């Protein structure tokens, strides 16, 4: 009964031509307190597990930090300048690992954008057993990196691996050094990563495809558009909102690649497949030079932020251009 009276009050104000009363300062303060109360658990976790480690990492990067020693002398920006001018013994390995990281990213990201899209288009069709196919493509993604890497390490082993064994049965070369020589090591890492993670992007694409109105495809058919024209003018614009998300998530995941390289190739041959995360972990945890490792992490993070900003701006500008063309 009180709810009826409450809802009737604004209606009466409208019908009588009187404006609804403006929210008072006290009511706004109460709403703000309620909002902060709901945000508090997340803000606490964000502060403890994100902001504090960032600040602590920056502090470590300004010191000759070795957690096995009682004192951590302040060195200012020496850890950073040493990486740029080559005076640090870790400068060469760090920049080589950055090169390896972005080589892996350039090889992997296009495949993880295109192949999952093709899989999603296939799974979006109506055919018997499509639920089984969806589960098959997504199943590898639920496995941990250790399981995937150890599994493929044995499959691709040059001496006892099943891949070379069956290649020999088919009359193909059966001595391919999949994990111990280039470019086979990179091909193996890229293939395993795409096989492992394509299901995640495919599910996102599939959800976006199902949000595209069938009326748009029907209108395109009426206008005489063929399959390619429907894909280019209906499907791709419909996927554009999720494309930024998929690209950013895939990029971040690829530049953070560590487990596959650690377990499958041990960074070899030599240090050719040693990625930036691998090098940072080795510098900080094996060589106990956490100051240099933190400086590497900061530079690595800044480069990743810069790349994401460029991709975001490019996709946003392209979308803006398409909207302008439509007007």
C-alpha positions as CSV (number, residue, x, y, z in Angstrom):
1,X,0.0,0.0,0.0
2,X,2.9,2.3,0.7
3,X,4.4,1.5,-2.7
4,X,1.2,2.5,-4.4
5,X,1.3,5.8,-2.5
6,X,5.0,6.3,-3.4
7,X,4.5,5.6,-7.1
8,X,1.4,7.8,-7.2
9,X,3.2,10.9,-5.9
10,X,5.4,11.5,-9.0
11,X,2.4,10.7,-11.3
12,X,0.3,13.2,-9.5
13,X,3.1,15.8,-9.8
14,X,3.2,15.2,-13.5
15,X,-0.5,15.3,-14.1
16,X,-0.7,18.5,-12.0
17,X,2.0,20.1,-14.0
18,X,4.4,20.5,-11.0
19,X,8.0,19.5,-11.4
20,X,9.3,16.6,-9.4
21,X,11.4,17.7,-6.3
22,X,15.1,17.9,-7.0
23,X,17.3,15.5,-5.0
24,X,18.6,17.1,-1.9
25,X,22.3,17.2,-0.8
26,X,21.5,14.6,1.9
27,X,20.0,12.1,-0.6
28,X,22.9,12.5,-3.0
29,X,25.4,11.8,-0.2
30,X,23.4,8.7,0.8
31,X,23.6,7.5,-2.8
32,X,27.3,8.1,-3.0
33,X,27.9,6.2,0.3
34,X,25.9,3.3,-1.0
35,X,27.8,3.2,-4.3
36,X,31.2,3.2,-2.5
37,X,29.9,0.5,-0.1
38,X,29.2,-1.8,-3.1
39,X,32.5,-0.9,-4.7
40,X,34.5,-1.4,-1.6
41,X,35.3,-5.1,-1.9
42,X,36.6,-4.7,-5.5
43,X,38.6,-1.5,-4.6
44,X,40.3,-3.3,-1.7
45,X,41.3,-6.3,-3.9
46,X,42.4,-3.9,-6.7
47,X,44.5,-1.9,-4.3
48,X,46.1,-4.9,-2.6
49,X,46.8,-7.0,-5.8
50,X,47.3,-4.3,-8.4
51,X,48.2,-0.9,-7.1
52,X,50.4,-1.9,-4.3
53,X,52.5,-4.4,-6.5
54,X,52.9,-1.7,-9.2
55,X,54.2,0.9,-6.7
56,X,56.4,-1.7,-5.0
57,X,57.8,-2.9,-8.4
58,X,58.6,0.7,-9.3
59,X,60.4,1.2,-6.0
60,X,62.4,-2.0,-6.5
61,X,63.4,-0.9,-10.0
62,X,65.1,2.2,-8.4
63,X,67.3,0.0,-6.2
64,X,70.0,-2.6,-6.5
65,X,67.5,-5.0,-5.0
66,X,68.5,-8.5,-4.0
67,X,66.2,-10.1,-1.5
68,X,69.0,-12.4,-0.2
69,X,70.9,-9.3,1.1
70,X,70.0,-7.2,4.1
71,X,70.4,-3.8,2.4
72,X,69.0,-2.6,-0.9
73,X,71.0,0.5,-2.1
74,X,69.3,3.2,-4.0
75,X,70.6,3.5,-7.6
76,X,68.0,5.9,-9.2
77,X,67.4,5.3,-12.9
78,X,70.6,3.2,-13.4
79,X,68.6,0.0,-14.0
80,X,66.8,1.8,-16.8
81,X,69.7,3.6,-18.4
82,X,71.7,0.4,-18.3
83,X,69.2,-1.3,-20.5
84,X,69.3,1.5,-23.0
85,X,73.0,2.2,-23.2
86,X,74.1,-1.4,-22.9
87,X,76.0,-1.0,-19.7
88,X,73.8,-3.5,-17.9
89,X,74.8,-7.2,-18.4
90,X,71.1,-7.9,-19.0
91,X,70.6,-5.3,-21.8
92,X,71.4,-7.7,-24.7
93,X,69.3,-10.6,-23.4
94,X,66.4,-8.3,-22.6
95,X,66.2,-6.7,-26.0
96,X,66.6,-10.1,-27.7
97,X,63.7,-11.4,-25.6
98,X,61.6,-8.4,-26.5
99,X,62.3,-9.1,-30.2
100,X,61.3,-12.8,-29.6
101,X,58.2,-11.7,-27.8
102,X,56.9,-9.5,-30.6
103,X,58.0,-12.0,-33.3
104,X,55.8,-14.6,-31.6
105,X,53.0,-12.0,-31.2
106,X,53.1,-11.0,-34.9
107,X,53.0,-14.7,-35.9
108,X,50.2,-15.7,-33.5
109,X,47.8,-12.8,-33.2
110,X,46.6,-12.8,-36.9
111,X,46.0,-16.6,-36.7
112,X,44.1,-16.2,-33.4
113,X,41.9,-13.5,-35.0
114,X,41.1,-15.3,-38.3
115,X,41.0,-19.0,-37.5
116,X,38.5,-18.6,-34.5
117,X,36.3,-16.4,-36.8
118,X,36.2,-19.2,-39.4
119,X,35.4,-21.7,-36.7
120,X,32.7,-19.5,-35.3
121,X,31.1,-19.0,-38.7
122,X,31.1,-22.8,-39.2
123,X,29.6,-23.4,-35.7
124,X,27.0,-20.7,-36.3
125,X,25.4,-22.8,-39.0
126,X,22.7,-25.3,-38.4
127,X,23.9,-28.9,-38.9
128,X,23.6,-32.1,-36.9
129,X,26.1,-32.4,-34.0
130,X,27.1,-28.7,-33.9
131,X,27.0,-28.8,-30.1
132,X,29.6,-31.5,-30.1
133,X,31.8,-29.5,-32.5
134,X,31.5,-26.5,-30.2
135,X,32.7,-28.5,-27.2
136,X,35.6,-30.0,-29.2
137,X,36.9,-26.7,-30.2
138,X,36.6,-25.2,-26.8
139,X,37.9,-28.2,-24.8
140,X,41.7,-27.5,-25.2
141,X,41.2,-24.1,-23.6
142,X,40.2,-25.6,-20.2
143,X,43.6,-27.4,-20.0
144,X,46.4,-25.7,-18.1
145,X,49.5,-24.5,-19.9
146,X,51.6,-27.2,-18.1
147,X,49.4,-30.0,-19.5
148,X,49.4,-28.6,-23.0
149,X,53.1,-27.9,-23.1
150,X,54.2,-31.3,-21.7
151,X,51.7,-33.1,-24.0
152,X,53.0,-31.4,-27.1
153,X,56.6,-31.6,-26.0
154,X,56.4,-35.4,-26.2
155,X,54.4,-35.4,-29.4
156,X,56.9,-33.1,-31.1
157,X,60.0,-34.7,-29.7
158,X,62.5,-35.3,-32.5
159,X,63.4,-38.8,-31.4
160,X,60.4,-40.4,-29.7
161,X,57.6,-38.0,-30.8
162,X,54.5,-39.4,-32.5
163,X,54.5,-36.6,-35.1
164,X,57.8,-37.6,-36.7
165,X,56.8,-41.3,-36.3
166,X,53.6,-40.9,-38.3
167,X,55.3,-38.5,-40.7
168,X,57.7,-41.3,-41.5
169,X,54.9,-43.8,-42.1
170,X,53.4,-41.4,-44.6
171,X,56.7,-41.1,-46.4
172,X,57.4,-37.5,-45.1
173,X,60.6,-36.4,-43.4
174,X,60.7,-38.0,-40.0
175,X,63.7,-36.2,-38.5
176,X,62.3,-32.7,-38.2
177,X,63.7,-30.9,-35.1
178,X,60.4,-29.4,-34.0
179,X,61.7,-28.1,-30.7
180,X,65.4,-27.7,-31.1
181,X,66.0,-25.7,-34.3
182,X,64.6,-22.7,-36.1
183,X,62.2,-22.0,-37.7
184,X,60.6,-25.3,-36.4
185,X,60.6,-24.2,-32.8
186,X,58.7,-21.0,-33.6
187,X,56.2,-23.0,-35.8
188,X,55.6,-25.4,-32.9
189,X,55.1,-22.7,-30.3
190,X,52.7,-20.8,-32.6
191,X,50.7,-24.0,-33.6
192,X,50.3,-25.2,-30.0
193,X,49.2,-21.7,-28.8
194,X,46.6,-21.4,-31.6
195,X,45.4,-24.9,-31.0
196,X,45.1,-24.3,-27.3
197,X,43.4,-20.9,-27.2
198,X,41.3,-20.6,-30.4
199,X,38.2,-21.9,-28.6
200,X,38.1,-18.8,-26.4
201,X,38.0,-16.3,-29.3
202,X,35.6,-18.6,-31.2
203,X,33.1,-18.5,-28.4
204,X,33.2,-14.7,-28.3
205,X,32.8,-14.5,-32.0
206,X,30.0,-17.0,-31.9
207,X,28.1,-14.9,-29.3
208,X,28.5,-11.8,-31.4
209,X,27.3,-13.6,-34.6
210,X,24.2,-14.6,-32.8
211,X,23.5,-11.0,-31.9
212,X,23.4,-9.9,-35.6
213,X,19.8,-9.6,-36.8
214,X,18.7,-12.1,-39.4
215,X,16.7,-9.3,-41.0
216,X,20.0,-7.7,-42.2
217,X,21.0,-10.9,-44.0
218,X,17.5,-11.2,-45.5
219,X,17.6,-7.6,-46.7
220,X,21.1,-8.2,-48.2
221,X,19.7,-11.3,-50.1
222,X,16.8,-9.3,-51.4
223,X,19.3,-6.7,-52.7
224,X,21.2,-9.5,-54.5
225,X,24.2,-9.6,-52.3
226,X,26.3,-12.8,-52.6
227,X,27.8,-14.7,-49.6
228,X,31.1,-12.6,-49.6
229,X,29.2,-9.3,-49.8
230,X,26.9,-10.4,-46.9
231,X,30.0,-11.3,-44.9
232,X,31.8,-8.1,-45.7
233,X,28.9,-5.7,-45.3
234,X,26.8,-7.3,-42.6
235,X,28.9,-9.8,-40.6
236,X,32.1,-7.8,-40.2
237,X,30.4,-4.6,-39.2
238,X,28.4,-6.6,-36.7
239,X,31.5,-8.1,-35.2
240,X,33.4,-4.8,-35.0
241,X,32.4,-4.0,-31.3
242,X,33.9,-7.3,-30.1
243,X,36.9,-7.1,-32.5
244,X,38.6,-4.5,-30.3
245,X,38.1,-6.7,-27.2
246,X,39.3,-9.8,-29.0
247,X,42.3,-8.1,-30.4
248,X,43.4,-6.5,-27.1
249,X,42.9,-9.7,-25.1
250,X,44.7,-11.8,-27.7
251,X,47.6,-9.4,-27.9
252,X,48.0,-9.3,-24.1
253,X,47.9,-13.0,-23.9
254,X,50.5,-13.5,-26.6
255,X,53.0,-11.0,-25.3
256,X,52.8,-12.7,-21.9
257,X,53.7,-16.1,-23.3
258,X,55.9,-17.9,-20.9
259,X,54.8,-21.4,-20.1
260,X,55.0,-22.9,-23.7
261,X,58.6,-21.5,-24.2
262,X,59.7,-22.6,-20.7
263,X,58.3,-26.2,-20.9
264,X,58.6,-27.0,-24.7
265,X,61.8,-25.4,-25.9
266,X,63.5,-24.1,-22.6
267,X,64.0,-20.9,-24.6
268,X,66.1,-22.6,-27.2
269,X,67.7,-23.2,-29.5
270,X,70.1,-21.0,-27.5
271,X,67.9,-18.2,-26.3
272,X,66.0,-17.7,-29.6
273,X,62.6,-18.5,-28.1
274,X,63.1,-16.9,-24.8
275,X,60.4,-14.3,-24.4
276,X,60.4,-11.2,-22.2
277,X,58.5,-12.7,-19.3
278,X,60.9,-15.7,-19.4
279,X,63.9,-13.3,-19.3
280,X,62.4,-11.2,-16.6
281,X,61.7,-14.2,-14.4
282,X,65.2,-15.6,-15.0
283,X,66.8,-12.2,-14.2
284,X,64.8,-11.7,-11.0
285,X,64.4,-15.2,-9.6
286,X,67.5,-17.0,-10.9
287,X,70.1,-14.2,-10.8
288,X,68.5,-12.5,-7.8
289,X,68.7,-9.1,-9.5
290,X,65.2,-7.9,-8.9
291,X,66.0,-4.3,-9.5
292,X,67.0,-4.9,-13.1
293,X,64.0,-7.3,-13.5
294,X,61.6,-4.7,-12.3
295,X,63.0,-2.1,-14.7
296,X,62.5,-4.7,-17.5
297,X,59.0,-5.2,-16.4
298,X,58.2,-1.5,-16.4
299,X,59.6,-1.0,-19.9
300,X,57.8,-4.1,-21.1
301,X,54.5,-2.9,-19.6
302,X,54.9,0.6,-21.2
303,X,55.6,-1.0,-24.6
304,X,52.4,-3.2,-24.2
305,X,50.3,-0.1,-23.3
306,X,51.6,1.8,-26.3
307,X,50.8,-1.1,-28.7
308,X,47.3,-1.4,-27.2
309,X,46.7,2.3,-27.6
310,X,47.8,2.2,-31.2
311,X,45.4,-0.7,-32.0
312,X,42.6,0.9,-30.1
313,X,43.0,4.2,-32.0
314,X,43.3,2.5,-35.4
315,X,40.1,0.4,-34.9
316,X,38.2,3.4,-33.5
317,X,39.3,5.7,-36.4
318,X,38.3,3.0,-38.9
319,X,34.9,2.6,-37.2
320,X,34.5,6.4,-37.2
321,X,35.4,6.6,-40.9
322,X,32.7,4.0,-41.7
323,X,30.1,5.9,-39.7
324,X,31.0,9.1,-41.6
325,X,30.8,7.3,-44.9
326,X,27.3,6.0,-44.0
327,X,26.1,9.6,-43.4
